[in-house]
Amino acid sequence: MPEKNRPLRFAIIGAGMAGILSAIRLRELGLDEFTVYEKADRLGGTWRDNTYPGLTCDVPSPLYSYSFAPNPEWSRHYSPGGEIQSYLEGVAREHGVERFMRFGEEVVSARFDDGRWQLESASGHRDTADVVIAATGVLHRPRLPALEGLDTFRGAVFHSARWDHSVALDGTRFGLIGTGSTGVQIVSALVDRVARLSLFQRTAQWIMPLENPSYSEEEKAAWRKEPARAVELHRNLGELFSVFSNAIVDADSERMKAVEQMCLDNLENNVHDPILRERLRPNYRAGCKRLVISPDFYAAIQRPHAELVNEAITRVEPEGVRTADGRLHPLDVLVLATGFQTDAFMRPMQITGRGGRTLAEEWRLRPSAYLSISIPEFPNLFMLNGPNGPVGNFSLIEVAELQLGYILQLAARLRSGEAREICSTREALDTFEAARTEAARTTIWMTGCKSWYLDDRGVPASWPWPFSHFIDEMRAPRPDAFELR
């Protein structure tokens, strides 16, 4: 006979957006036997780690919110990172989940043994869980460039995700490596504070010139008075955003062409020097890399004391950066906006599944998971925003909410006693990967650029279908896709 409503203990790894969500949903279900493990000293994930000047989310704030916790206090359409961090802290506090969090406790290993997960942290703390939810995020391990002489630089040098706020910036000769969203935001924020700004560009970016207006006090007052209005705004923005998301997965669509034309017009109409314009012109289609949103980057890089450096960096020297043309660019501060190890996910944790199979073995070629959630031979281990999920074209909060609902349906089968171990079948993963790889061929990401979306084969490691297809998949697990023991 099945053991009905058997108690389950959960371990949640990560106290960022997805970890907070997981804790709240478990509490709502009356499942209070869980611990959230966080390697840092407070919650927040990427919004805790990133504090660089100009930090702004590129998803509209009312959409980058939990569906159950609309926020009437957003200051702008695209809110600053500090506001998002405060929002996450407030939601966690309101729902009483901070007491379930162990800070400064980095999980270094998890082993599936006799039907349960045995976890160990860097401090030596041990825990046993029936279910592990990996909410480790995507953008949490900075990628440092392999530049000769980087350690010889006499000025201040740091990654954008480890911003050193003790370094005075006003009046400095400021160097920045990287022209993605982070680099563009930093340029716009600092160009009028520094004496000279040198932006080292390896690849030009397409810039979407969307404005970032403030919300009026009248609008915020209306949302406070009638929270249903904020919920409706969340829904409407989701529908609007899905139009853009669906364009990306159809490279030949009229909507995608309209997006490209908007970016092209921005370049042609707002960069006046024809030489600089050509240096800022990408040699790939707009959207192939993640579009950068900025209403003022082109104006910032055209300031008299700002310089776009296209020459390759040969080495870093004590006084600055030397480029391939032999020129030394003297600097006082050098910031590395060089992105993250986006294929890390749970690693470098040592994860060992059924029969002693390690995650390193499973992901020997590249990370993969069925629907980005479950891995064959790793029972009762579920990921939020895992490999090949909708990281490139949707709000990750909305994605995490849908995925967690799916995971909790699987956990209900464990709780009911229908099974003690659940993981996707190898066949389900292989079928999903084959379909995903084929569908990726028509996406904008495969039109001829190098980006962090692409895996070692040049296949986008992201969801290649419309958002409606993702919603359909998340409604309920397919019985034949999972192995129950």
N, C-alpha and C positions, 0 to 999 in steps of 0.2 A: 504494500500500500504506500502511495506517496506520502511524504511527511509534509503536511500542510503548514504553510507559514513558518517554515523553519527559520530561525534567526540567521541573519547574514551580517558579517562584519565587512565594511568597505574601507579601502585605503585610496585616497585621492592624492595624486602626485601633482603638485602645482597649485598655487593660490592666486593665479591670475584670473582673467575673466571667466574661463571655462571651469576652473576649480571652484570659484565662488558659486557659480551656477549649480554645479553638481551638489555642493553642500546644501544649498537652499532647497533644491528639489528632493533630496533625500530626507531632509527634515519635514518637508510637507507631507511626505509619505509615511512619516512616523518611524523612519529608519535612522535612529540616532546613534547606532553603533558604527561610527566612522571617524577617521582622522584625516586631516588635510596636511600633507607634508610640504613644506616650502623651504627651499634652500636659502632664500634671502631673509632679511630681518622684518619684513612686512609684506602685505599682500600687494597685488597690482600687476604683476607680470611685466609686460613690455612697457606699460604706462608708469610703472615704478622705475624701471631701468633707464628709460629714455627721458631726459630732462633738458635736452639741448635747446638753445634759443630758436624760436619759430616753430617748435613741434606742434603739429596739427594733424588730426585724423583726416584721411581722405575719403571717409564715408560720412554722409550727413549725420549729425549728432542724434537727432531723434530716431534714426534708424540704428545707429550704433549704441543702442540701449537695450536692456532686457525688456521683453514684451510685457512683463508683469510689473515693471518698475519705470514707467515713463518719468522723465525729468523735466519739470517746467522751468528749470533754472539755466539751461544752456545759454551761453552768451552769444554764440554765433552759429551759423549754419554748419560750419566745420569747426568743432571746438578745439581749444588748446589742450595739450596732453595733460596738464595739471588739473583741468576740470574733469577729465575722464578719470584720472586717478582718484580725485575726491568723490566722484560719483560711485566708483567701485567700493571705496571705503565706506561710504554712507549706506549703500545697499547691503553690504556684508554686516554692518552694525545693526541696521534696521531688522534684519532677518536673524540676528543672533547666531551667526556661524563663526565668528572670530574665535570663540572659545574652543572650537574643534580644530584649530590650526596650531601646528607646531612649527614655529619659525626657526631659522638657522639650522634646519634639519634636512640635509640633502640625502635623498635616497640613492644609495650607490649600487644596491643589488636587490633583485627580486627573483626568487626561485619557486617554481610550482612543485610542491612536494606533497604527496598523499592527499590530493584534492584541494589543497589550500596554498595560498601564496605566503612565502616567508620573506619578509623585507628586512633590510638592514640599512641604517644611515651611516654617514661619515663619522658621526659621534659614537657609533657602536650601538645605538638604540635599535631594538628588534621589535617586530610586530608581525602578527599573523592575520591574514585577511582572506575572506572567501572570494571577494571581488576587488579587482584593482581598476580604477579609472585613471588613465594617464592623461592629465590636462597640462602637459608640459609646454605646449605652445610651439610656434614655428620660429619666431624671431627672438631667440634668447641667448644664442652663443655667437658673439661677435666674430666676424671674419677679418683677420689682420692681413694686410698685404705683405708679400714677401719682397721687401725692398732692401737692397744692400745699404748698410749704414744707418738704418732707422734708429738703432740704439745709440748712435753717436751724436744725434741732434742735441744742441745745447739749450734750445728753447723748450717750451711745454709741448708735449705730444700725447694725444689720447684718442681713443675711438669715440665716435659720436654717442654711442650707447653707454659710455662711461665718462660722461662729461665732467670735467674738473672745474667746478664753479669757483675755486680759489684763484684761478688764473685770471688776471686782469686782461681785458680785451681791448678796451678803449685806446685808440691811438697806436695800436700794434700793426705790425706787418703780418697779416693773417693768411695762412695757406690752408686749403681744403682739398682733399682728394676724394672724388666721388660726385657724380651728378645725378643720382637718383632722387627720390622724393626728399630724403633727409638732406642731401647736399643743397638742393634747391631751396628748401625752407631755411637752412642756415644762412645762405647767401642773402636772401631777402631780409632776414632779421638783423644781420650784422653789418651789411655793407656801409651803412651810415655811421657806424661806431668805430670802425677801424681806419687806420691811416692808409693802408693798401690791402687789397684783397686779391689773392691769386687762386683761381679755381682750376685745378688740374683735371682735365676732362679726357677720359679714355674713349667714351662713347657719348655722342650727342643724344638728347632725349626729346621726345615730342611733349610739348607742354599744352595742357588743356586750360584755357584761360577763364576758369570759373571764379566768380567773385565770392567773397565770404562775408556777407552782410551780417550785421548784428541783429539779434531778435529784440524787438521793442519791449518796453516795460508793459505795454498794453497786451502784447501777445503772451508774455509770460504770466501776467495776471489772469488772463483768460484760461490758460492751461491749469493754473492753480485752482481756479474756481470750478472748472469743469474738466477733470482728468480725462474724460472720454475724448475730449478734443485732441489731447496729446496722443492717445492710443490711435485715433483716426489718422493723425499726421504720420505716425510710425507706419501704419498700414499703407497709406498713400505713397510715402517715400519708397517703401519696399517695392510697390508695383512700378514706380517710375525707375528705380534702380535696376529692376529686372529687365527693363527694355535695353539698357546699356549692357547688362550682363549677357543677354541673349545675342546682342550684336557681336560680342567678342567671340562667341563660339561659332559664328557663321561669317567667315572672313569676306565673303562675297555679298553680304547683305547690304541693302541700301542704308540701313542705320549705321553700319560700320563705316561706310563711305562718307556719311555725313559727319561722323566723329572725326575722321581723318581730315576732312575739309576744314573743320573748325580749327584743328591744330595747325594746319598749313596756313590758314588765313592769319592766325595769331603770329606765326613766324614772319610771314611776308609783310604784314602791316605794322609790326611793332619793333622789328630790328632794322635800323635805318642804314647802318654801314653794310654795304653788300659783301664785304670780305668776312666780317663777323657773322653775317647772316648765313653764309655758306658753311662756316665752321660750326655753327649751331644746328645745321640741317642734318637730321639723321639719314642714314642710307638704308633704312628699312621702313616698313609700314607702321603707321601709328597704331598703338595697341599691341604690337608684337612684344615689346617690353611693357611693364606696367606703366600706364599713363601717369604722368606727373601733373598734379593740379596746382596751378599757381597763377594768380592774376598779375603778379608784379616781378617775376624773375627776369624777364627780358629787360625791364627798366633797370633793375638792380645791376645786372651784368654790364650794362652800358654806362654806368657811372664812370667818370674820368679816372678814378683811382682803382677801378676794378679791372682785372685782366683774365680772359679765358686763355688757358694754356693747353694747346693741343699736342705739343711735343711730348713724346713718351718720357717717363721718368727713368733715368738711368741709375741714380742712387740718391740717398739722402746724406748730406754732409753736416758737420757741426753748425754751419751758418745758414743752411737752407736746403733747397732741393735743386739738384742738377738734372737738366733735361737733355734729350738726345742731340739737340743742336749745340751742346756745350755750354749753354747759359746757366749761371747760378741764380736762383731766385731767393734772395735773402729773406728770411722769415724769423719772427719771434715766437709764433704759435703755429703748430701743424695739427690739423684735425683729420682723422681718418673716417670718412663716411662711406665705408667700404662694405657695408652689409653684414650678413649673418650666414652661419652654416645652416642653411634651410633644410638640409637633409638629416639633421641631427635627431630631431624629435626626442625620444626617450634617452638616446645615447648622450653621454658615455655610461649610463647605468648598465650594469651587467644583468641582463634579463635571461632567465633560463626557463624554458617551457617544459612540456611533457617529454619524458624520455631523455632529459638532459640536453635537448636541442636549445642552442643559444640564439638570441636575436641577431648576433653577429653572423652566425651561419645562415639564418633565415634571410637576412638582408645583405648577403654577400655581394650580390650584384647591385641592388638598389632597394630602397625602402618600398614596401607595398603592404596593403591591408585591404580586405574586402570592405568596400564602401568607405574606406579610410578608417574603419572602426575596429575590425577583428582580424586576427592573424591565425592561420591554421596551426595547430599544436601548441597554442598558447591560450589555454582555456581560462574563461572568466577574467580575461584582460581586455579591456576595451579602451579605445583611444578617442579623444575629441580633437577635431581638426588634425587628424593624422595624415599619412601619406596619400597623395592623389585626391585630396578633398577639394572643396570649392574655396581655395585660398586666394585665387587670383581675381575673382569676379563677383563676390557676394560679401555681405556683412558677416564677419565671423561670429558675431554674437547670435545672429539668426541661425547660422549653420550649427553652432554648438547646441542651441536649444532643440533643434530638430534631431540632431544626433543623440542627445541625451535622452529624449523621449523614446527613441529606438532602443537604446541601451537598457533603459529601465524596463522595457517590455521583455528583454532577454533575462534581466535580473529577476523579474516576476516568475519566470519559469524555474529559476533556481530556488526561489523562495517557496514556491508551491510544492517543491519536491519532485517535480516532473523530471528534473535532471540535476546532477551535482556539478557537471562540467559542460560548458557550452563554448564552442568556438566555430568559426567558419570552416567549411570544408575546403580542401585544396582545390577541388574542381570549381567551387564557387568563385574562389579568388582568381584562378586561371581564366575562367570565362569572363569575369569582370574586367580583368586586365587586358584581355584580347579585345573586348568591345571598346574599352576606354582608349586603347592605343589606336584603334581604327577610327574612332570618332574624332580623335585629336587632329587628324589630318586636315580637317576643314576649319580648324580654329585659326584665329589671327596669330596665335603664338608660334605657328609653324610656317610663317611666311618669310623667314630669312633673317633671323637675328639671334644673338646669344643673350640669354637671360637666365635669371635664377629659377624660372619656371621649368627649364629644360633639364631632363635627366641625362645620364651618360650616353644615351642613344640619340639625344636630340628630341625626345618625346616630352611634351609638356606634362609635368607632374601635377596636374590639376584636373578638376572636373570639366569635361569637354562638352557637356550637354546643357540645355536650358535649365533654369532654376526650377521650373515646374516638374521636370523629370526627377530632380533631387527630392522635392517635396513628396512626390509619389513613392519614391524608394523608401523614404523615411516613415511612411505611414505604419508599416508593420514588417517585421522580419519575414522573409520567405522561408517556409519550413524546410525546403530542400537545400537551402544554402548553409545550414548549420548542423553540426554534429552534436548530438546530445548524448551524454553518458550519465 
